[in-house]
Amino acid sequence: MIFVAWLVVWIALFAIGIALVYLTGVRIERSSPSAAVVYLVVLGCAVPVASWSAAQYVVQIEQASCEELDPSPERLNGASLSEFRTRCIATQDNSEWLGRRKQTLGTLF
């Protein structure tokens, strides 16, 4: 359901952005046709990326944290439960373990 909301927001922002770029490009074309082409090409290509970023900002997708034992499938963001657990294990904070290992290695040498 969150993806549908994000998609609707992205399409709306994309349509608004393209309309603004087109209307501004038509006004620029009256005075300088070559500058209007450059404007339309550069900003026309930037609109999808900017609308994508804005949709990510507007629709906050809540991710599951590694402390949760059984997160809901919506909060996994398309990953399977095993992929989620593997990522959590891979990104654990092992600073305490590394500190103890360095300390024991330091006493050995």
C-alpha positions, 0 to 999 in steps of 0.5 A: 500500500505504501508503494501505491502511495509513493507511485501516485505522489511520484506521478503527480510530481512528475506531471507537475514538473514536466508541465512547469518545464514546458511552460517555462520553455515556451516562454524562453523560446519566444526570445531565444529558441536555441536556449529553450532547446537546451533548457528543455533537454537539461531540465526535462531530463532532471524532472524524473530524478527530482520528482523521484527524490521528492516522492521519497521525501514526501512518502516516508517508507518505514523500514524494519529494524534489526531489533525486531524479531518478526517484522511485517512483510510491508516493512521489509521493502521487498526483501525476504525474511532471510535476506533481511536477517542476513543483512542485519547480521552483516551490519551488526556493530562488532566494535566491542568484539573487535576491541576485545580481539585487539586487546587479546592479540596485543597481550600475545605479542 
